[in-house]
């Protein structure tokens, strides 16, 4: 069974809501998921998972929040198969800064697929984007899983 760790940082609840939609979709494919809210308790050991889904909002002028930077530092290594999503608001900085934290994290982790970027809440028409992106994660995870000995 494919095991996925979903880690997210949230203040307004939008990133958490997106994480839950991703979790629901992954679970519907028979994948085992563990949710972890960044900054709340000890970090689960990512070596026990086939993939990590990492979600963050964007802070200030395109910055990755300190809590997420601390998480990356505490993790201490770059697990394979990190998929990144982010929530943001084009009202603050326009398209150039929109979900910039997700772009930075995806680049840092050499994510195999482009990051998912959600304008504020994933409700409504954006839920389709969450599902489409998650389909890419599922396909990539299943291909990776078939090649793993554990």
MDTraj code that builds the backbone (N, CA, C; nanometers):
import mdtraj as md
import numpy as np

residues = "UNK UNK UNK UNK UNK UNK UNK UNK UNK UNK UNK UNK UNK UNK UNK UNK UNK UNK UNK UNK UNK UNK UNK UNK UNK UNK UNK UNK UNK UNK UNK UNK UNK UNK UNK UNK UNK UNK UNK UNK UNK UNK UNK UNK UNK UNK UNK UNK UNK UNK UNK UNK UNK UNK UNK UNK UNK UNK UNK UNK UNK UNK UNK UNK UNK UNK UNK UNK UNK UNK UNK UNK UNK UNK UNK UNK UNK UNK UNK UNK UNK UNK UNK UNK UNK UNK UNK UNK UNK UNK UNK UNK UNK UNK UNK UNK UNK UNK UNK UNK UNK UNK UNK UNK UNK UNK UNK UNK UNK UNK UNK UNK UNK UNK UNK UNK UNK UNK UNK UNK UNK UNK UNK UNK UNK UNK UNK UNK UNK UNK UNK UNK UNK UNK UNK UNK UNK UNK UNK UNK UNK UNK UNK UNK UNK UNK UNK UNK UNK UNK".split()
xyz = np.array([
    [0.0843, -0.1180, 0.0000],
    [0.0000, 0.0000, 0.0000],
    [0.0889, 0.1245, 0.0000],
    [0.0538, 0.2208, -0.0817],
    [0.1287, 0.3458, -0.0892],
    [0.0969, 0.4294, 0.0348],
    [0.2023, 0.4740, 0.1025],
    [0.1878, 0.5565, 0.2227],
    [0.2334, 0.6992, 0.1911],
    [0.1459, 0.7962, 0.2199],
    [0.1733, 0.9367, 0.1893],
    [0.1594, 1.0205, 0.3157],
    [0.2610, 1.1013, 0.3416],
    [0.2592, 1.1969, 0.4515],
    [0.2191, 1.3322, 0.3950],
    [0.1116, 1.3893, 0.4488],
    [0.0649, 1.5209, 0.4055],
    [0.0961, 1.6202, 0.5167],
    [0.1881, 1.7110, 0.4887],
    [0.2295, 1.8133, 0.5851],
    [0.1831, 1.9486, 0.5327],
    [0.1327, 2.0315, 0.6224],
    [0.0847, 2.1620, 0.5776],
    [0.0966, 2.2644, 0.6903],
    [0.1132, 2.3891, 0.6486],
    [0.1092, 2.5019, 0.7415],
    [-0.0113, 2.5866, 0.7028],
    [-0.0854, 2.6314, 0.8026],
    [-0.2053, 2.7096, 0.7736],
    [-0.2278, 2.8122, 0.8837],
    [-0.2773, 2.9273, 0.8452],
    [-0.3240, 3.0281, 0.9414],
    [-0.4725, 3.0542, 0.9192],
    [-0.5110, 3.0743, 0.7944],
    [-0.6505, 3.1068, 0.7637],
    [-0.7381, 2.9835, 0.7471],
    [-0.6749, 2.8672, 0.7292],
    [-0.7504, 2.7439, 0.7078],
    [-0.7557, 2.6995, 0.5629],
    [-0.7155, 2.7854, 0.4700],
    [-0.7221, 2.7501, 0.3276],
    [-0.6265, 2.6361, 0.2916],
    [-0.5064, 2.6393, 0.3453],
    [-0.4094, 2.5341, 0.3149],
    [-0.4543, 2.4022, 0.3775],
    [-0.5099, 2.4083, 0.4971],
    [-0.5626, 2.2878, 0.5611],
    [-0.6785, 2.2298, 0.4807],
    [-0.7659, 2.3150, 0.4343],
    [-0.8799, 2.2694, 0.3551],
    [-0.8321, 2.2012, 0.2269],
    [-0.7306, 2.2573, 0.1644],
    [-0.6742, 2.1969, 0.0439],
    [-0.6114, 2.0622, 0.0777],
    [-0.5384, 2.0553, 0.1885],
    [-0.4762, 1.9298, 0.2321],
    [-0.5816, 1.8213, 0.2530],
    [-0.6935, 1.8568, 0.3096],
    [-0.7999, 1.7592, 0.3340],
    [-0.8613, 1.7078, 0.2042],
    [-0.8751, 1.7967, 0.1053],
    [-0.9253, 1.7526, -0.0260],
    [-0.8272, 1.6550, -0.0907],
    [-0.6985, 1.6863, -0.0802],
    [-0.5955, 1.5973, -0.1344],
    [-0.6004, 1.4633, -0.0627],
    [-0.6118, 1.4667, 0.0693],
    [-0.6186, 1.3438, 0.1476],
    [-0.7380, 1.2575, 0.1056],
    [-0.8533, 1.3188, 0.0906],
    [-0.9737, 1.2459, 0.0510],
    [-0.9530, 1.1765, -0.0831],
    [-0.8925, 1.2469, -0.1772],
    [-0.8695, 1.1900, -0.3115],
    [-0.7683, 1.0750, -0.3047],
    [-0.6590, 1.0942, -0.2303],
    [-0.5590, 0.9881, -0.2171],
    [-0.6191, 0.8643, -0.1497],
    [-0.6969, 0.8870, -0.0452],
    [-0.7611, 0.7755, 0.0251],
    [-0.8585, 0.7006, -0.0660],
    [-0.9261, 0.7727, -0.1543],
    [-1.0213, 0.7081, -0.2449],
    [-0.9517, 0.6133, -0.3425],
    [-0.8208, 0.6314, -0.3597],
    [-0.7415, 0.5426, -0.4450],
    [-0.6748, 0.4308, -0.3645],
    [-0.7103, 0.4211, -0.2366],
    [-0.6561, 0.3154, -0.1521],
    [-0.5214, 0.3475, -0.0903],
    [-0.4787, 0.4719, -0.1011],
    [-0.3519, 0.5119, -0.0415],
    [-0.3720, 0.5422, 0.1062],
    [-0.2718, 0.5089, 0.1853],
    [-0.2756, 0.5365, 0.3284],
    [-0.2131, 0.6744, 0.3514],
    [-0.2856, 0.7628, 0.4178],
    [-0.2355, 0.8981, 0.4399],
    [-0.2250, 0.9289, 0.5880],
    [-0.1259, 1.0110, 0.6204],
    [-0.1089, 1.0649, 0.7545],
    [-0.0999, 1.2149, 0.7414],
    [-0.1830, 1.2863, 0.8175],
    [-0.1825, 1.4329, 0.8146],
    [-0.0963, 1.4855, 0.9285],
    [-0.0204, 1.5910, 0.8986],
    [0.0609, 1.6574, 0.9997],
    [0.0532, 1.8085, 0.9779],
    [0.0026, 1.8780, 1.0784],
    [0.0007, 2.0243, 1.0725],
    [0.1357, 2.0748, 1.1237],
    [0.2078, 2.1409, 1.0384],
    [0.3416, 2.1889, 1.0706],
    [0.3363, 2.2777, 1.1947],
    [0.4255, 2.2472, 1.2886],
    [0.4337, 2.3230, 1.4131],
    [0.3509, 2.2652, 1.5261],
    [0.2780, 2.1590, 1.4997],
    [0.1911, 2.0978, 1.6013],
    [0.2403, 1.9574, 1.6342],
    [0.3315, 1.9469, 1.7274],
    [0.3812, 1.8165, 1.7695],
    [0.5033, 1.7731, 1.6920],
    [0.5532, 1.6544, 1.7276],
    [0.6743, 1.6031, 1.6621],
    [0.6484, 1.5683, 1.5157],
    [0.7481, 1.5893, 1.4336],
    [0.7378, 1.5610, 1.2900],
    [0.7427, 1.4100, 1.2688],
    [0.6469, 1.3544, 1.1952],
    [0.6548, 1.2117, 1.1630],
    [0.7802, 1.1833, 1.0784],
    [0.8375, 1.0657, 1.0944],
    [0.9556, 1.0279, 1.0174],
    [0.9161, 1.0024, 0.8717],
    [0.9627, 1.0864, 0.7796],
    [0.9218, 1.0704, 0.6401],
    [0.9772, 0.9452, 0.5730],
    [1.0766, 0.8811, 0.6346],
    [1.1335, 0.7612, 0.5723],
    [1.0343, 0.6446, 0.5709],
    [0.9272, 0.6531, 0.6486],
    [0.8244, 0.5495, 0.6497],
    [0.7159, 0.5702, 0.5461],
    [0.7365, 0.6673, 0.4563],
    [0.6356, 0.7011, 0.3556],
    [0.6961, 0.6935, 0.2161],
    [0.6136, 0.6642, 0.1183],
    [0.6575, 0.6624, -0.0210],
    [0.6617, 0.8023, -0.0799],
    [0.5831, 0.8931, -0.0228],
    [0.5768, 1.0296, -0.0751],
    [0.5386, 1.1260, 0.0365],
    [0.5764, 1.2510, 0.0154],
    [0.5393, 1.3600, 0.1061],
    [0.4690, 1.4658, 0.0225],
    [0.3518, 1.5072, 0.0682],
    [0.2799, 1.6199, 0.0084],
    [0.2961, 1.7345, 0.1069],
    [0.3504, 1.8458, 0.0586],
    [0.3835, 1.9594, 0.1444],
    [0.3064, 2.0828, 0.0999],
    [0.2306, 2.1412, 0.1936],
    [0.1507, 2.2592, 0.1618],
    [0.1885, 2.3784, 0.2467],
    [0.1911, 2.4951, 0.1831],
    [0.2249, 2.6183, 0.2535],
    [0.1497, 2.7357, 0.1925],
    [0.1213, 2.8313, 0.2759],
    [0.0731, 2.9592, 0.2258],
    [0.1973, 3.0428, 0.1949],
    [0.1785, 3.1551, 0.1275],
    [0.2888, 3.2471, 0.0990],
    [0.2736, 3.3674, 0.1887],
    [0.3836, 3.4111, 0.2461],
    [0.3858, 3.5164, 0.3461],
    [0.4489, 3.6415, 0.2889],
    [0.4010, 3.7570, 0.3334],
    [0.4642, 3.8835, 0.2951],
    [0.4742, 3.9003, 0.1446],
    [0.5887, 3.9367, 0.1008],
    [0.6110, 3.9623, -0.0422],
    [0.6736, 3.8399, -0.1093],
    [0.6014, 3.7308, -0.1075],
    [0.6466, 3.6089, -0.1736],
    [0.7330, 3.5194, -0.0870],
    [0.7334, 3.5411, 0.0428],
    [0.8211, 3.4657, 0.1319],
    [0.7586, 3.3343, 0.1775],
    [0.8457, 3.2382, 0.2018],
    [0.8053, 3.1140, 0.2655],
    [0.7948, 3.1418, 0.4152],
    [0.6853, 3.1056, 0.4802],
    [0.6702, 3.1329, 0.6235],
    [0.7810, 3.0693, 0.7066],
    [0.8196, 3.1374, 0.8126],
    [0.9236, 3.0872, 0.9016],
    [0.8936, 2.9495, 0.9554],
    [0.7682, 2.9221, 0.9866],
    [0.7297, 2.7916, 1.0409],
    [0.7592, 2.6799, 0.9406],
    [0.7451, 2.7096, 0.8117],
    [0.7734, 2.6098, 0.7081],
    [0.9247, 2.5952, 0.6905],
    [0.9967, 2.7053, 0.6947],
    [1.1432, 2.6982, 0.6867],
    [1.1980, 2.6158, 0.8030],
    [1.1434, 2.6371, 0.9220],
    [1.1856, 2.5596, 1.0393],
    [1.1576, 2.4107, 1.0187],
    [1.0415, 2.3794, 0.9626],
    [1.0052, 2.2409, 0.9347],
    [1.1066, 2.1768, 0.8404],
    [1.1397, 2.2461, 0.7322],
    [1.2366, 2.1947, 0.6349],
    [1.3705, 2.1701, 0.7032],
    [1.4124, 2.2631, 0.7875],
    [1.5393, 2.2498, 0.8594],
    [1.5349, 2.1301, 0.9559],
    [1.4255, 2.1187, 1.0307],
    [1.4118, 2.0093, 1.1274],
    [1.4030, 1.8734, 1.0599],
    [1.3442, 1.8703, 0.9415],
    [1.3360, 1.7449, 0.8670],
    [1.4770, 1.6928, 0.8407],
    [1.5682, 1.7830, 0.8071],
    [1.7089, 1.7490, 0.7976],
    [1.7545, 1.6799, 0.6709],
    [1.6656, 1.6429, 0.5823],
    [1.7054, 1.5804, 0.4563],
    [1.5938, 1.5975, 0.3549],
    [1.6248, 1.5667, 0.2318],
    [1.5275, 1.5807, 0.1241],
    [1.4747, 1.4432, 0.0845],
    [1.3570, 1.4093, 0.1355],
    [1.3007, 1.2804, 0.0953],
    [1.2657, 1.2822, -0.0541],
    [1.2678, 1.1655, -0.1172],
    [1.2264, 1.1618, -0.2585],
    [1.0752, 1.1807, -0.2678],
    [1.0313, 1.2210, -0.3826],
    [0.8883, 1.2334, -0.4102],
    [0.8164, 1.3294, -0.3165],
    [0.8580, 1.4542, -0.3199],
    [0.7881, 1.5590, -0.2460],
    [0.7039, 1.6364, -0.3470],
    [0.5756, 1.6434, -0.3198],
    [0.4802, 1.7147, -0.4051],
    [0.4331, 1.8363, -0.3276],
    [0.4338, 1.9521, -0.3907],
    [0.4104, 2.0771, -0.3191],
    [0.2828, 2.1450, -0.3679],
    [0.2074, 2.1982, -0.2720],
    [0.0917, 2.2813, -0.3059],
    [0.0948, 2.4055, -0.2191],
    [0.0287, 2.5084, -0.2674],
    [0.0257, 2.6324, -0.1916],
    [-0.1037, 2.7074, -0.2115],
    [-0.1333, 2.7894, -0.1127],
    [-0.2469, 2.8797, -0.1233],
    [-0.1938, 3.0216, -0.1147],
    [-0.2609, 3.1104, -0.1830],
    [-0.2161, 3.2489, -0.1848],
    [-0.3273, 3.3420, -0.2266],
    [-0.2885, 3.4648, -0.2522],
    [-0.3842, 3.5685, -0.2873],
    [-0.3157, 3.6654, -0.3822],
    [-0.3628, 3.6707, -0.5060],
    [-0.3005, 3.7602, -0.6043],
    [-0.3185, 3.9071, -0.5677],
    [-0.4078, 3.9346, -0.4767],
    [-0.4306, 4.0719, -0.4304],
    [-0.3033, 4.1310, -0.3683],
    [-0.2196, 4.0440, -0.3122],
    [-0.0969, 4.0886, -0.2472],
    [0.0229, 4.0529, -0.3343],
    [0.0578, 4.1390, -0.4270],
    [0.1766, 4.1186, -0.5091],
    [0.1517, 4.0710, -0.6501],
    [0.0269, 4.0444, -0.6847],
    [-0.0038, 4.0030, -0.8214],
    [0.0499, 3.8649, -0.8556],
    [0.0534, 3.8371, -0.9845],
    [0.0937, 3.7052, -1.0327],
    [0.2400, 3.6727, -1.0025],
    [0.3255, 3.7723, -0.9961],
    [0.4678, 3.7485, -0.9720],
    [0.4943, 3.6865, -0.8353],
    [0.4151, 3.7210, -0.7368],
    [0.4369, 3.6710, -0.6009],
    [0.3362, 3.5644, -0.5590],
    [0.2385, 3.5361, -0.6450],
    [0.1326, 3.4413, -0.6127],
    [0.1903, 3.3022, -0.5849],
    [0.1671, 3.2520, -0.4655],
    [0.2115, 3.1185, -0.4224],
    [0.3610, 3.0978, -0.4441],
    [0.4376, 3.2021, -0.4264],
    [0.5828, 3.1954, -0.4459],
    [0.6479, 3.0930, -0.3522],
    [0.5946, 3.0781, -0.2318],
    [0.6483, 2.9778, -0.1388],
    [0.6387, 2.8385, -0.1993],
    [0.5285, 2.8084, -0.2673],
    [0.5128, 2.6773, -0.3315],
    [0.6176, 2.6589, -0.4409],
    [0.6418, 2.7637, -0.5192],
    [0.7453, 2.7557, -0.6230],
    [0.8826, 2.7277, -0.5614],
    [0.9152, 2.7996, -0.4554],
    [1.0462, 2.7839, -0.3903],
    [1.0619, 2.6436, -0.3318],
    [0.9576, 2.5949, -0.2655],
    [0.9642, 2.4619, -0.2051],
    [0.9746, 2.3522, -0.3116],
    [0.8992, 2.3658, -0.4195],
    [0.9045, 2.2662, -0.5274],
    [1.0443, 2.2628, -0.5892],
    [1.1043, 2.3777, -0.6056],
    [1.2402, 2.3833, -0.6605],
    [1.3396, 2.3204, -0.5625],
    [1.3289, 2.3547, -0.4351],
    [1.4191, 2.3022, -0.3330],
    [1.4137, 2.1492, -0.3274],
    [1.2934, 2.0933, -0.3333],
    [1.2762, 1.9487, -0.3229],
    [1.2815, 1.8767, -0.4585],
    [1.3068, 1.9510, -0.5648],
    [1.3103, 1.8910, -0.6996],
    [1.1834, 1.8097, -0.7243],
    [1.0711, 1.8705, -0.6938],
    [0.9423, 1.8026, -0.7060],
    [0.9221, 1.7518, -0.8485],
    [0.8753, 1.6282, -0.8627],
    [0.8587, 1.5709, -0.9964],
    [0.7424, 1.6300, -1.0766],
    [0.6531, 1.7030, -1.0111],
    [0.5453, 1.7707, -1.0839],
    [0.5364, 1.9151, -1.0348],
    [0.4797, 1.9999, -1.1177],
    [0.4660, 2.1422, -1.0837],
    [0.3778, 2.1589, -0.9596],
    [0.4043, 2.2611, -0.8808],
    [0.3223, 2.2813, -0.7603],
    [0.1791, 2.3226, -0.7949],
    [0.0886, 2.2819, -0.7092],
    [-0.0507, 2.3250, -0.7179],
    [-0.0610, 2.4615, -0.6513],
    [-0.1277, 2.5553, -0.7182],
    [-0.1443, 2.6901, -0.6630],
    [-0.2931, 2.7229, -0.6573],
    [-0.3391, 2.7559, -0.5376],
    [-0.4800, 2.7830, -0.5142],
    [-0.4973, 2.9265, -0.4655],
    [-0.5875, 2.9977, -0.5294],
    [-0.6229, 3.1345, -0.4893],
    [-0.7176, 3.1255, -0.3705],
    [-0.6679, 3.1602, -0.2538],
    [-0.7419, 3.1585, -0.1281],
    [-0.7961, 3.0192, -0.0976],
    [-0.9270, 2.9982, -0.1086],
    [-0.9906, 2.8718, -0.0710],
    [-1.0020, 2.7782, -0.1914],
    [-0.9918, 2.6475, -0.1675],
    [-1.0054, 2.5532, -0.2791],
    [-1.1501, 2.5232, -0.3175],
    [-1.2439, 2.5869, -0.2509],
    [-1.3856, 2.5597, -0.2796],
    [-1.4247, 2.6085, -0.4187],
    [-1.5366, 2.5557, -0.4653],
    [-1.5913, 2.5997, -0.5938],
    [-1.5115, 2.5449, -0.7108],
    [-1.4869, 2.6307, -0.8089],
    [-1.4209, 2.5874, -0.9318],
    [-1.2777, 2.5401, -0.9084],
    [-1.2147, 2.5841, -0.8011],
    [-1.0756, 2.5445, -0.7769],
    [-1.0624, 2.4003, -0.7279],
    [-1.1716, 2.3447, -0.6794],
    [-1.1674, 2.2059, -0.6351],
    [-1.1277, 2.1148, -0.7509],
    [-1.1687, 2.1506, -0.8710],
    [-1.1318, 2.0755, -0.9916],
    [-0.9793, 2.0769, -1.0095],
    [-0.9144, 2.1904, -0.9832],
    [-0.7683, 2.2002, -0.9951],
    [-0.6995, 2.1102, -0.8921],
    [-0.7557, 2.1071, -0.7719],
    [-0.6998, 2.0206, -0.6674],
    [-0.7071, 1.8744, -0.7122],
    [-0.8219, 1.8338, -0.7630],
    [-0.8396, 1.6952, -0.8066],
    [-0.7483, 1.6609, -0.9242],
    [-0.7358, 1.7507, -1.0211],
    [-0.6489, 1.7255, -1.1365],
    [-0.5032, 1.7119, -1.0931],
    [-0.4583, 1.8013, -1.0045],
    [-0.3203, 1.7957, -0.9558],
    [-0.2981, 1.6656, -0.8785],
    [-0.3946, 1.6293, -0.7947],
    [-0.3819, 1.5085, -0.7147],
    [-0.3759, 1.3848, -0.8040],
    [-0.4435, 1.3867, -0.9162],
    [-0.4338, 1.2753, -1.0117],
    [-0.2887, 1.2566, -1.0567],
    [-0.2189, 1.3669, -1.0816],
    [-0.0774, 1.3586, -1.1185],
    [0.0069, 1.2996, -1.0068],
    [-0.0232, 1.3373, -0.8845],
    [0.0473, 1.2824, -0.7684],
    [0.0222, 1.1317, -0.7602],
    [-0.1016, 1.0917, -0.7776],
    [-0.1370, 0.9493, -0.7703],
    [-0.0600, 0.8697, -0.8753],
    [-0.0603, 0.9161, -0.9980],
    [0.0096, 0.8445, -1.1055],
    [0.1585, 0.8325, -1.0748],
    [0.2190, 0.9419, -1.0324],
    [0.3618, 0.9394, -1.0035],
    [0.3910, 0.8477, -0.8850],
    [0.3108, 0.8566, -0.7798],
    [0.3304, 0.7713, -0.6612],
    [0.3194, 0.6236, -0.6963],
    [0.2202, 0.5884, -0.7752],
    [0.2010, 0.4477, -0.8108],
    [0.3179, 0.3949, -0.8926],
    [0.3693, 0.4762, -0.9836],
    [0.4861, 0.4348, -1.0621],
    [0.6074, 0.4160, -0.9720],
    [0.6260, 0.5070, -0.8770],
    [0.7379, 0.4974, -0.7834],
    [0.7215, 0.3749, -0.6935],
    [0.6017, 0.3537, -0.6441],
    [0.5724, 0.2438, -0.5514],
    [0.6047, 0.1078, -0.6142],
    [0.5723, 0.0926, -0.7410],
    [0.5967, -0.0345, -0.8093],
    [0.7447, -0.0695, -0.8132],
    [0.8300, 0.0304, -0.8049],
    [0.9750, 0.0094, -0.8138],
    [1.0417, -0.0088, -0.6772],
    [0.9652, 0.0063, -0.5680],
    [1.0239, 0.0023, -0.4336],
    [1.0127, -0.1366, -0.3712],
    [1.1183, -0.1745, -0.2977],
    [1.1173, -0.3060, -0.2353],
    [1.0334, -0.3157, -0.1086],
    [0.9940, -0.2017, -0.0468],
    [0.9206, -0.2095, 0.0801],
    [0.7751, -0.1816, 0.0661],
])
top = md.Topology()
chain = top.add_chain()
for i, resn in enumerate(residues, 1):
    res = top.add_residue(resn, chain, resSeq=i)
    for name in ("N", "CA", "C"):
        top.add_atom(name, md.element.get_by_symbol(name[0]), res)
traj = md.Trajectory(xyz[None], top)
